[in-house]
Amino acid sequence: MTSVDLESRIAANAARLSADLEAFAAISEPGDGVTRLAYTALERRAHDVFAERMRTLGCVVHTDAAGNTIADLPATEDNGPQSVVGTGSHLDSVAQGGRFDGIAGVVAGMEAAYLAALSPVPRRRRWRFVAFAAEEGARFGQACNGSRMVAGLTTLPDTRRLRDTEGVSMYDAMSEVGLRPDDLAADEWDAAQWHAFVELHVEQGAVLEDAGVPIGIVDSISGSTRLHVAVNGTASHTGATPMHKRRDALVTAASCVLAGDRIAKDSAHHGTRVTVGRLEVSPGAMTTIPGRVEFVVDVRDIDSDRQRTTVEQLAAAYRDAADADGTAIIVDVIADTSPVVLPAVVKDHLAAAAEQHGLGYRLLSSGASHDAQQVNKITPTGMIFVPSAGGLSHVPNEHTDADDLACGVDVLLAALYRLDADE
């Protein structure tokens, strides 16, 4: 029997995957869905669960300065290549999010490690399984922090600059949970140590479900530019101040929201997404005209030039709105990540792995940011998508069927073996 035949007979277990997903979902703040924010004690507890499981499989486990948990499964051959193949995703969530975004990729890695550890199929390379920290931008506004740090894209000064809504810096949050932000530079990944990386993720859209296709192979990942906008007007009495005398910060902010929607929907921006996801009004009283409004904007695009042009257009539209209303506006870029095209060499292995298991697949782009986007700066990277029910994500009713996830793990494991065999 050939290695390919043996690999094809090793199958992921849907019940085991479901149990692991349930275990991680239980590590959450009270309330609807899963709330496990970046650089909190709950996130670290989830990483501890991952670390303990990987140690039982014979992995050598450590946590780096960024809070990423890294588990190495040794090669079974002594004379194989020294560069590693890897997989992984993240364990943090948005507030009141789902139990699959990121976590499905970590659980998939755990299952792949389990199957590989028990398999008679030899491994020429070390296999590295990573649970990244702080991928979601829900707390600090910037996404993919753990992977950006190992890629040298987020550095020590950035951790002092980035703050949550309570004013806590990323540096302090990391320190409070026992991490070592001062050592970030020393823990950056060396490209020479890597051969390839694959991330499995739920699609977070409905393309696969609508098409009835079990596997997505990602060919490109959108970029994202995030803005913090502050509008300053004059707070005053709602009854005593006539309309023509007002400097209403919320009126300006409303014009800004509508401008973003208009720009993203025009014919020159096919593929652009502009979203205002949080808006804070002060003083926030029914009988007081808003004197200050702060809001955040997420601009996403698969075209790098158009992404940055959109930001410039938004800033100009915001200034025009403020000028018209007699308010003042400040626009700050808090995070910026370029789109990437993932390399064909890894995509080809993923396609062959799907075919090996008789699973249909289709190429598609990702509108969401992912750790793979940052890791691609270090080593050739690929992504596997599995279907999301109803295309829902970042909400409590996010769901991926365990059998669909098991199919994704089968493709992931076969792809790791194929990459392991590369010269």
NUMI-827549 format. One record per residue (C-alpha): chain; x, y, z; residue in one letter. Coordinates in steps of 0.05 Angstrom, whole numbers, padded with zeros to 5 digits. Layout:
BEGIN
+---+--------+--------+--------+---+
: c :   east :  north :     up : r :
+---+--------+--------+--------+---+
: A :      X :      Y :      Z : a :
...
+---+--------+--------+--------+---+
//
This chain:
BEGIN
+---+--------+--------+--------+---+
: c :   east :  north :     up : r :
+---+--------+--------+--------+---+
: A :  00000 :  00000 :  00000 : m :
: A :  00028 :  00068 : -00019 : t :
: A :  00034 :  00128 :  00028 : s :
: A : -00022 :  00162 : -00009 : v :
: A : -00067 :  00101 :  00001 : d :
: A : -00050 :  00101 :  00076 : l :
: A : -00063 :  00176 :  00082 : e :
: A : -00130 :  00169 :  00048 : s :
: A : -00152 :  00116 :  00099 : r :
: A : -00136 :  00162 :  00158 : i :
: A : -00200 :  00201 :  00170 : a :
: A : -00218 :  00257 :  00217 : a :
: A : -00269 :  00242 :  00271 : n :
: A : -00329 :  00290 :  00271 : a :
: A : -00350 :  00272 :  00342 : a :
: A : -00280 :  00287 :  00369 : r :
: A : -00279 :  00354 :  00332 : l :
: A : -00347 :  00372 :  00361 : s :
: A : -00324 :  00356 :  00432 : a :
: A : -00262 :  00399 :  00424 : d :
: A : -00304 :  00457 :  00397 : l :
: A : -00351 :  00451 :  00456 : e :
: A : -00293 :  00451 :  00506 : a :
: A : -00266 :  00516 :  00477 : f :
: A : -00335 :  00548 :  00473 : a :
: A : -00344 :  00538 :  00548 : a :
: A : -00284 :  00584 :  00561 : i :
: A : -00322 :  00649 :  00554 : s :
: A : -00350 :  00708 :  00590 : e :
: A : -00423 :  00698 :  00610 : p :
: A : -00476 :  00716 :  00559 : g :
: A : -00496 :  00699 :  00488 : d :
: A : -00445 :  00667 :  00443 : g :
: A : -00371 :  00665 :  00458 : v :
: A : -00334 :  00725 :  00486 : t :
: A : -00259 :  00712 :  00494 : r :
: A : -00222 :  00776 :  00479 : l :
: A : -00149 :  00785 :  00461 : a :
: A : -00098 :  00785 :  00517 : y :
: A : -00146 :  00766 :  00572 : t :
: A : -00143 :  00710 :  00623 : a :
: A : -00197 :  00672 :  00585 : l :
: A : -00156 :  00673 :  00521 : e :
: A : -00095 :  00647 :  00559 : r :
: A : -00138 :  00592 :  00590 : r :
: A : -00158 :  00569 :  00520 : a :
: A : -00085 :  00568 :  00500 : h :
: A : -00069 :  00525 :  00561 : d :
: A : -00121 :  00474 :  00538 : v :
: A : -00089 :  00472 :  00469 : f :
: A : -00019 :  00465 :  00499 : a :
: A : -00038 :  00408 :  00545 : e :
: A : -00072 :  00369 :  00489 : r :
: A : -00012 :  00377 :  00443 : m :
: A :  00036 :  00354 :  00497 : r :
: A : -00003 :  00289 :  00504 : t :
: A :  00009 :  00277 :  00429 : l :
: A :  00085 :  00282 :  00438 : g :
: A :  00092 :  00354 :  00416 : c :
: A :  00144 :  00401 :  00444 : v :
: A :  00104 :  00462 :  00465 : v :
: A :  00122 :  00534 :  00483 : h :
: A :  00091 :  00603 :  00485 : t :
: A :  00127 :  00660 :  00451 : d :
: A :  00131 :  00733 :  00471 : a :
: A :  00068 :  00751 :  00431 : a :
: A :  00026 :  00698 :  00466 : g :
: A :  00025 :  00649 :  00408 : n :
: A :  00026 :  00576 :  00431 : t :
: A :  00071 :  00534 :  00386 : i :
: A :  00072 :  00458 :  00386 : a :
: A :  00123 :  00419 :  00346 : d :
: A :  00110 :  00347 :  00327 : l :
: A :  00179 :  00316 :  00313 : p :
: A :  00196 :  00283 :  00247 : a :
: A :  00197 :  00207 :  00245 : t :
: A :  00258 :  00206 :  00198 : e :
: A :  00326 :  00231 :  00221 : d :
: A :  00352 :  00255 :  00154 : n :
: A :  00294 :  00297 :  00129 : g :
: A :  00294 :  00371 :  00112 : p :
: A :  00302 :  00419 :  00170 : q :
: A :  00249 :  00469 :  00149 : s :
: A :  00180 :  00458 :  00180 : v :
: A :  00109 :  00454 :  00154 : v :
: A :  00055 :  00485 :  00197 : g :
: A : -00018 :  00498 :  00208 : t :
: A : -00060 :  00537 :  00257 : g :
: A : -00108 :  00593 :  00271 : s :
: A : -00131 :  00633 :  00332 : h :
: A : -00169 :  00623 :  00397 : l :
: A : -00194 :  00693 :  00414 : d :
: A : -00263 :  00718 :  00393 : s :
: A : -00303 :  00781 :  00383 : v :
: A : -00353 :  00800 :  00436 : a :
: A : -00413 :  00753 :  00433 : q :
: A : -00384 :  00718 :  00373 : g :
: A : -00388 :  00646 :  00349 : g :
: A : -00351 :  00583 :  00368 : r :
: A : -00320 :  00568 :  00300 : f :
: A : -00284 :  00630 :  00275 : d :
: A : -00210 :  00615 :  00286 : g :
: A : -00224 :  00559 :  00335 : i :
: A : -00244 :  00511 :  00279 : a :
: A : -00174 :  00519 :  00250 : g :
: A : -00141 :  00506 :  00317 : v :
: A : -00184 :  00445 :  00330 : v :
: A : -00169 :  00421 :  00259 : a :
: A : -00095 :  00425 :  00275 : g :
: A : -00105 :  00386 :  00339 : m :
: A : -00142 :  00332 :  00300 : e :
: A : -00089 :  00330 :  00246 : a :
: A : -00034 :  00324 :  00299 : a :
: A : -00073 :  00267 :  00332 : y :
: A : -00080 :  00229 :  00266 : l :
: A : -00008 :  00242 :  00245 : a :
: A :  00019 :  00219 :  00313 : a :
: A : -00018 :  00153 :  00307 : l :
: A : -00005 :  00143 :  00232 : s :
: A :  00047 :  00095 :  00204 : p :
: A :  00060 :  00145 :  00148 : v :
: A :  00130 :  00175 :  00159 : p :
: A :  00142 :  00249 :  00168 : r :
: A :  00207 :  00277 :  00139 : r :
: A :  00198 :  00346 :  00171 : r :
: A :  00176 :  00374 :  00237 : r :
: A :  00103 :  00394 :  00236 : w :
: A :  00086 :  00458 :  00274 : r :
: A :  00017 :  00472 :  00302 : f :
: A :  00003 :  00544 :  00323 : v :
: A : -00052 :  00576 :  00364 : a :
: A : -00044 :  00650 :  00349 : f :
: A : -00060 :  00703 :  00400 : a :
: A : -00103 :  00765 :  00390 : a :
: A : -00125 :  00754 :  00318 : e :
: A : -00190 :  00792 :  00326 : e :
: A : -00187 :  00868 :  00324 : g :
: A : -00247 :  00872 :  00372 : a :
: A : -00206 :  00897 :  00430 : r :
: A : -00149 :  00939 :  00402 : f :
: A : -00175 :  00957 :  00333 : g :
: A : -00119 :  00920 :  00297 : q :
: A : -00128 :  00848 :  00274 : a :
: A : -00079 :  00789 :  00269 : c :
: A : -00034 :  00815 :  00324 : n :
: A :  00001 :  00750 :  00343 : g :
: A :  00017 :  00733 :  00271 : s :
: A :  00036 :  00805 :  00255 : r :
: A :  00086 :  00803 :  00312 : m :
: A :  00121 :  00740 :  00289 : v :
: A :  00124 :  00770 :  00219 : a :
: A :  00155 :  00834 :  00246 : g :
: A :  00095 :  00876 :  00223 : l :
: A :  00074 :  00896 :  00293 : t :
: A :  00131 :  00917 :  00339 : t :
: A :  00141 :  00938 :  00411 : l :
: A :  00124 :  01012 :  00398 : p :
: A :  00058 :  00990 :  00367 : d :
: A :  00038 :  00953 :  00430 : t :
: A :  00046 :  01017 :  00470 : r :
: A :  00005 :  01057 :  00418 : r :
: A : -00054 :  01009 :  00409 : l :
: A : -00106 :  01016 :  00464 : r :
: A : -00174 :  00987 :  00479 : d :
: A : -00237 :  01027 :  00495 : t :
: A : -00217 :  01030 :  00568 : e :
: A : -00150 :  01061 :  00551 : g :
: A : -00110 :  00999 :  00567 : v :
: A : -00050 :  00992 :  00521 : s :
: A : -00035 :  00926 :  00486 : m :
: A :  00032 :  00927 :  00522 : y :
: A :  00000 :  00929 :  00590 : d :
: A : -00053 :  00878 :  00572 : a :
: A :  00001 :  00830 :  00549 : m :
: A :  00042 :  00841 :  00611 : s :
: A : -00018 :  00830 :  00657 : e :
: A : -00029 :  00760 :  00630 : v :
: A :  00045 :  00741 :  00637 : g :
: A :  00070 :  00754 :  00567 : l :
: A :  00135 :  00788 :  00547 : r :
: A :  00123 :  00844 :  00497 : p :
: A :  00194 :  00870 :  00507 : d :
: A :  00220 :  00806 :  00474 : d :
: A :  00178 :  00810 :  00411 : l :
: A :  00236 :  00823 :  00364 : a :
: A :  00274 :  00762 :  00390 : a :
: A :  00215 :  00716 :  00375 : d :
: A :  00203 :  00738 :  00303 : e :
: A :  00201 :  00678 :  00255 : w :
: A :  00260 :  00662 :  00210 : d :
: A :  00238 :  00648 :  00139 : a :
: A :  00296 :  00599 :  00131 : a :
: A :  00264 :  00554 :  00183 : q :
: A :  00199 :  00548 :  00145 : w :
: A :  00175 :  00509 :  00085 : h :
: A :  00100 :  00524 :  00082 : a :
: A :  00039 :  00540 :  00124 : f :
: A : -00035 :  00523 :  00116 : v :
: A : -00093 :  00553 :  00155 : e :
: A : -00162 :  00521 :  00157 : l :
: A : -00219 :  00569 :  00171 : h :
: A : -00294 :  00572 :  00166 : v :
: A : -00314 :  00611 :  00104 : e :
: A : -00354 :  00666 :  00140 : q :
: A : -00395 :  00672 :  00076 : g :
: A : -00445 :  00630 :  00037 : a :
: A : -00409 :  00615 : -00028 : v :
: A : -00392 :  00543 : -00011 : l :
: A : -00460 :  00528 :  00020 : e :
: A : -00498 :  00558 : -00039 : d :
: A : -00455 :  00520 : -00089 : a :
: A : -00459 :  00455 : -00051 : g :
: A : -00383 :  00449 : -00051 : v :
: A : -00348 :  00422 :  00012 : p :
: A : -00279 :  00455 :  00004 : i :
: A : -00257 :  00525 : -00012 : g :
: A : -00185 :  00540 : -00033 : i :
: A : -00169 :  00613 : -00021 : v :
: A : -00131 :  00649 : -00075 : d :
: A : -00130 :  00719 : -00046 : s :
: A : -00144 :  00755 :  00020 : i :
: A : -00172 :  00825 :  00026 : s :
: A : -00133 :  00881 :  00057 : g :
: A : -00161 :  00923 :  00113 : s :
: A : -00150 :  00996 :  00134 : t :
: A : -00182 :  01017 :  00200 : r :
: A : -00196 :  01088 :  00219 : l :
: A : -00214 :  01123 :  00284 : h :
: A : -00254 :  01186 :  00272 : v :
: A : -00271 :  01240 :  00323 : a :
: A : -00322 :  01294 :  00309 : v :
: A : -00323 :  01355 :  00355 : n :
: A : -00384 :  01401 :  00357 : g :
: A : -00418 :  01439 :  00413 : t :
: A : -00461 :  01406 :  00466 : a :
: A : -00522 :  01449 :  00482 : s :
: A : -00595 :  01446 :  00503 : h :
: A : -00640 :  01412 :  00452 : t :
: A : -00698 :  01459 :  00465 : g :
: A : -00662 :  01525 :  00473 : a :
: A : -00615 :  01520 :  00413 : t :
: A : -00647 :  01534 :  00345 : p :
: A : -00629 :  01489 :  00287 : m :
: A : -00589 :  01541 :  00249 : h :
: A : -00545 :  01554 :  00311 : k :
: A : -00526 :  01481 :  00323 : r :
: A : -00459 :  01447 :  00314 : r :
: A : -00485 :  01376 :  00322 : d :
: A : -00429 :  01325 :  00321 : a :
: A : -00477 :  01268 :  00308 : l :
: A : -00506 :  01301 :  00246 : v :
: A : -00435 :  01304 :  00218 : t :
: A : -00422 :  01232 :  00238 : a :
: A : -00487 :  01210 :  00204 : a :
: A : -00465 :  01244 :  00140 : s :
: A : -00398 :  01207 :  00145 : c :
: A : -00432 :  01140 :  00153 : v :
: A : -00475 :  01153 :  00092 : l :
: A : -00415 :  01178 :  00052 : a :
: A : -00379 :  01112 :  00065 : g :
: A : -00439 :  01072 :  00042 : d :
: A : -00445 :  01114 : -00021 : r :
: A : -00371 :  01110 : -00039 : i :
: A : -00368 :  01034 : -00029 : a :
: A : -00429 :  01023 : -00073 : k :
: A : -00408 :  01065 : -00132 : d :
: A : -00386 :  01031 : -00197 : s :
: A : -00313 :  01046 : -00186 : a :
: A : -00311 :  01006 : -00121 : h :
: A : -00335 :  00937 : -00139 : h :
: A : -00306 :  00893 : -00084 : g :
: A : -00296 :  00950 : -00034 : t :
: A : -00330 :  00944 :  00035 : r :
: A : -00337 :  01003 :  00083 : v :
: A : -00366 :  00991 :  00152 : t :
: A : -00377 :  01034 :  00214 : v :
: A : -00382 :  00983 :  00269 : g :
: A : -00380 :  01025 :  00331 : r :
: A : -00404 :  01096 :  00345 : l :
: A : -00400 :  01132 :  00413 : e :
: A : -00440 :  01195 :  00425 : v :
: A : -00425 :  01244 :  00481 : s :
: A : -00454 :  01267 :  00527 : p :
: A : -00508 :  01217 :  00507 : g :
: A : -00568 :  01252 :  00539 : a :
: A : -00636 :  01258 :  00506 : m :
: A : -00640 :  01333 :  00519 : t :
: A : -00568 :  01350 :  00500 : t :
: A : -00543 :  01362 :  00429 : i :
: A : -00484 :  01314 :  00417 : p :
: A : -00419 :  01352 :  00426 : g :
: A : -00372 :  01296 :  00408 : r :
: A : -00378 :  01231 :  00368 : v :
: A : -00324 :  01179 :  00359 : e :
: A : -00331 :  01122 :  00309 : f :
: A : -00288 :  01068 :  00276 : v :
: A : -00287 :  01051 :  00203 : v :
: A : -00265 :  00986 :  00170 : d :
: A : -00245 :  00991 :  00096 : v :
: A : -00233 :  00925 :  00060 : r :
: A : -00213 :  00910 : -00011 : d :
: A : -00177 :  00858 : -00053 : i :
: A : -00144 :  00915 : -00092 : d :
: A : -00088 :  00950 : -00054 : s :
: A : -00090 :  01016 : -00093 : d :
: A : -00166 :  01020 : -00089 : r :
: A : -00164 :  01005 : -00014 : q :
: A : -00119 :  01066 : -00001 : r :
: A : -00156 :  01110 : -00051 : t :
: A : -00221 :  01094 : -00015 : t :
: A : -00190 :  01117 :  00051 : v :
: A : -00169 :  01183 :  00018 : e :
: A : -00239 :  01192 : -00010 : q :
: A : -00271 :  01178 :  00057 : l :
: A : -00226 :  01228 :  00093 : a :
: A : -00243 :  01282 :  00041 : a :
: A : -00318 :  01267 :  00047 : a :
: A : -00313 :  01270 :  00123 : y :
: A : -00279 :  01338 :  00120 : r :
: A : -00332 :  01364 :  00073 : d :
: A : -00387 :  01341 :  00120 : a :
: A : -00353 :  01375 :  00180 : a :
: A : -00343 :  01440 :  00141 : d :
: A : -00417 :  01440 :  00122 : a :
: A : -00439 :  01431 :  00194 : d :
: A : -00388 :  01477 :  00227 : g :
: A : -00357 :  01419 :  00266 : t :
: A : -00285 :  01395 :  00270 : a :
: A : -00261 :  01326 :  00251 : i :
: A : -00198 :  01285 :  00263 : i :
: A : -00185 :  01221 :  00222 : v :
: A : -00131 :  01173 :  00246 : d :
: A : -00108 :  01108 :  00214 : v :
: A : -00102 :  01056 :  00269 : i :
: A : -00086 :  00995 :  00227 : a :
: A : -00069 :  00980 :  00156 : d :
: A : -00058 :  00912 :  00122 : t :
: A : -00050 :  00901 :  00047 : s :
: A : -00087 :  00847 :  00008 : p :
: A : -00047 :  00786 : -00012 : v :
: A : -00049 :  00736 : -00069 : v :
: A : -00032 :  00667 : -00041 : l :
: A :  00022 :  00627 : -00077 : p :
: A :  00002 :  00576 : -00129 : a :
: A :  00050 :  00523 : -00103 : v :
: A :  00009 :  00514 : -00039 : v :
: A : -00058 :  00521 : -00074 : k :
: A : -00038 :  00465 : -00121 : d :
: A : -00023 :  00419 : -00062 : h :
: A : -00090 :  00437 : -00030 : l :
: A : -00127 :  00421 : -00095 : a :
: A : -00090 :  00355 : -00101 : a :
: A : -00107 :  00338 : -00029 : a :
: A : -00181 :  00351 : -00041 : a :
: A : -00180 :  00308 : -00103 : e :
: A : -00144 :  00253 : -00065 : q :
: A : -00205 :  00249 : -00019 : h :
: A : -00255 :  00256 : -00075 : g :
: A : -00279 :  00324 : -00050 : l :
: A : -00302 :  00379 : -00096 : g :
: A : -00271 :  00447 : -00086 : y :
: A : -00272 :  00517 : -00115 : r :
: A : -00225 :  00576 : -00113 : l :
: A : -00250 :  00637 : -00077 : l :
: A : -00225 :  00701 : -00045 : s :
: A : -00230 :  00718 :  00029 : s :
: A : -00262 :  00784 :  00049 : g :
: A : -00239 :  00774 :  00121 : a :
: A : -00168 :  00782 :  00146 : s :
: A : -00131 :  00720 :  00172 : h :
: A : -00067 :  00700 :  00205 : d :
: A : -00047 :  00666 :  00140 : a :
: A : -00043 :  00735 :  00108 : q :
: A :  00013 :  00755 :  00156 : q :
: A :  00048 :  00687 :  00156 : v :
: A :  00053 :  00693 :  00080 : n :
: A :  00106 :  00746 :  00092 : k :
: A :  00149 :  00691 :  00121 : i :
: A :  00133 :  00628 :  00081 : t :
: A :  00087 :  00605 :  00025 : p :
: A :  00018 :  00599 :  00055 : t :
: A : -00049 :  00570 :  00035 : g :
: A : -00119 :  00570 :  00063 : m :
: A : -00175 :  00519 :  00065 : i :
: A : -00246 :  00542 :  00075 : f :
: A : -00303 :  00498 :  00100 : v :
: A : -00377 :  00518 :  00094 : p :
: A : -00411 :  00567 :  00142 : s :
: A : -00485 :  00555 :  00152 : a :
: A : -00523 :  00614 :  00124 : g :
: A : -00457 :  00650 :  00114 : g :
: A : -00462 :  00676 :  00185 : l :
: A : -00401 :  00694 :  00227 : s :
: A : -00383 :  00737 :  00287 : h :
: A : -00451 :  00720 :  00317 : v :
: A : -00474 :  00668 :  00367 : p :
: A : -00510 :  00626 :  00314 : n :
: A : -00447 :  00618 :  00272 : e :
: A : -00445 :  00544 :  00253 : h :
: A : -00405 :  00494 :  00212 : t :
: A : -00427 :  00422 :  00209 : d :
: A : -00378 :  00375 :  00243 : a :
: A : -00377 :  00330 :  00181 : d :
: A : -00358 :  00389 :  00138 : d :
: A : -00302 :  00407 :  00186 : l :
: A : -00279 :  00334 :  00185 : a :
: A : -00274 :  00338 :  00109 : c :
: A : -00232 :  00400 :  00116 : g :
: A : -00186 :  00365 :  00165 : v :
: A : -00178 :  00307 :  00116 : d :
: A : -00155 :  00356 :  00063 : v :
: A : -00110 :  00393 :  00112 : l :
: A : -00075 :  00328 :  00134 : l :
: A : -00065 :  00305 :  00062 : a :
: A : -00037 :  00373 :  00044 : a :
: A :  00012 :  00372 :  00103 : l :
: A :  00037 :  00304 :  00079 : y :
: A :  00045 :  00330 :  00009 : r :
: A :  00083 :  00391 :  00033 : l :
: A :  00124 :  00345 :  00078 : d :
: A :  00146 :  00306 :  00017 : a :
: A :  00170 :  00368 : -00022 : d :
: A :  00244 :  00373 : -00035 : e :
+---+--------+--------+--------+---+
//
